[in-house]
Amino acid sequence: MSAYSLLKLAHVLLAVVAIGANLTYALWLRLGERAPEHLAYTIRGIRAIDRRIANPAYALLLVTGLAMTLVSEIPLSQAWLALAIAIYIAAAALGYFVFGPVVRTELAALEHGGTSDPEYLRQRGRARMLGVVTTAMILTILALMVVKPA
């Protein structure tokens, strides 16, 4: 098996882990909302999965992706690849600088005032919107990686 094939296998497995984890969060939140006494625990669990599984997988996706370009000599100037990297950087920045703080504020408001707290509801709405945006960004990257439009 070639180095490229091994890197590609690792890259695809990391994508499955990272994206798969992220796509379960909406279900976990729905289940948590059905049992509000467990919602804070659910959000903390999602944050733990993000920190310990999804985010490290996303970081390794960048490493394996760049390694594949070096091994295969695919130029980073390919439009589909440059766009995917730009979206990746934007999604990472959005997650770190915006989404993370929103979820921390959401959790604090939930723990302080419960599910009817206006600050919790505001932050829950923001987190939901950011979840949709970042998911769309990640799925766009996935589409670019699979289709590689000219």
C-alpha positions in Angstrom: 0.0 0.0 0.0 1.4 3.4 -1.0 2.0 6.3 1.4 -0.7 8.2 -0.4 -3.2 5.4 0.1 -2.4 5.1 3.8 -2.8 8.9 4.2 -6.1 8.9 2.2 -7.4 6.1 4.4 -6.5 8.0 7.6 -8.0 11.2 6.1 -11.3 9.5 5.3 -11.5 7.8 8.7 -10.8 11.1 10.5 -13.5 12.8 8.4 -16.0 10.1 9.3 -15.2 10.5 13.0 -15.2 14.3 13.1 -18.2 14.9 10.9 -20.1 11.9 12.3 -19.6 13.2 15.9 -20.8 16.7 14.9 -23.9 15.4 13.1 -25.0 13.7 16.3 -25.1 16.9 18.4 -28.5 17.9 17.2 -30.0 14.6 18.3 -28.3 14.8 21.7 -29.6 18.3 22.2 -33.2 17.2 21.3 -33.0 14.4 23.7 -31.6 16.7 26.4 -34.4 19.2 25.8 -36.9 16.4 26.4 -35.4 15.9 29.9 -34.4 19.5 30.9 -32.9 18.2 34.2 -30.3 16.5 32.0 -29.7 19.2 29.5 -26.6 20.8 31.1 -25.1 17.3 31.3 -25.9 16.7 27.7 -24.2 20.0 26.6 -21.2 19.2 28.7 -21.0 15.8 27.1 -21.2 17.4 23.6 -18.4 19.8 24.6 -16.3 16.8 25.8 -16.8 14.9 22.5 -15.9 18.1 20.6 -12.7 18.7 22.6 -11.5 15.1 22.8 -12.7 13.5 19.6 -14.0 15.9 16.9 -11.6 18.8 17.2 -8.5 16.5 17.3 -9.8 14.7 14.3 -10.3 18.0 12.4 -6.7 19.0 13.3 -5.4 15.7 12.0 -7.5 16.1 8.9 -5.5 19.2 8.1 -2.2 17.3 8.7 -3.2 14.3 6.6 -4.7 16.5 3.9 -1.5 18.6 3.6 0.6 15.4 3.7 -1.4 13.9 0.8 -0.8 17.1 -1.3 3.0 16.7 -0.6 3.1 13.0 -1.5 0.9 13.3 -4.6 2.3 16.7 -5.6 -1.2 18.1 -5.9 -0.7 21.9 -5.9 -2.3 23.8 -3.2 -3.3 26.3 -5.9 -6.0 24.0 -7.2 -9.2 26.1 -6.9 -11.2 23.4 -5.1 -8.4 22.7 -2.6 -7.6 26.4 -2.0 -11.3 27.0 -1.4 -11.6 24.0 0.9 -8.6 25.2 3.0 -10.0 28.7 3.2 -13.4 27.4 4.4 -11.6 25.1 6.9 -9.7 28.1 8.4 -12.9 30.1 8.5 -14.8 27.3 10.2 -12.0 26.7 12.7 -11.9 30.4 13.5 -15.7 30.6 13.8 -15.7 27.6 16.1 -12.9 28.8 18.4 -13.7 32.5 18.6 -17.5 32.5 18.3 -19.1 29.1 18.7 -17.1 28.0 21.7 -17.8 31.2 23.8 -21.5 31.0 22.8 -21.8 27.5 24.1 -20.0 28.3 27.3 -22.3 31.3 27.9 -25.3 29.1 27.0 -24.3 26.5 29.5 -23.7 29.1 32.3 -27.1 30.6 31.6 -28.8 27.2 31.7 -27.1 26.3 34.9 -28.0 29.6 36.5 -31.6 30.2 35.3 -32.8 27.0 33.7 -34.4 26.4 30.3 -36.7 29.4 30.5 -33.9 31.9 31.3 -33.9 34.6 28.5 -30.1 34.5 28.3 -30.1 30.8 27.9 -32.8 31.0 25.2 -30.9 33.7 23.3 -27.6 31.8 23.5 -29.4 28.5 22.5 -30.7 30.3 19.4 -27.2 31.6 18.5 -25.7 28.2 19.1 -28.3 26.6 16.8 -27.6 29.1 14.1 -23.9 28.7 14.4 -24.3 24.9 14.3 -26.2 25.1 11.0 -23.5 27.5 9.5 -20.5 25.4 10.6 -22.2 22.2 9.5 -22.8 23.8 6.1 -19.2 24.9 5.9 -17.9 21.4 6.8 -20.3 19.7 4.3 -19.1 22.1 1.6 -15.5 21.1 2.3 -16.6 17.4 2.1 -18.3 18.1 -1.3 -15.2 19.8 -2.6 -12.9 17.0 -1.5 -15.1 14.3 -3.1 -16.1 16.2 -6.3 -12.9 18.2 -6.9 -14.6 20.6 -9.3 -12.3 22.1 -12.0 
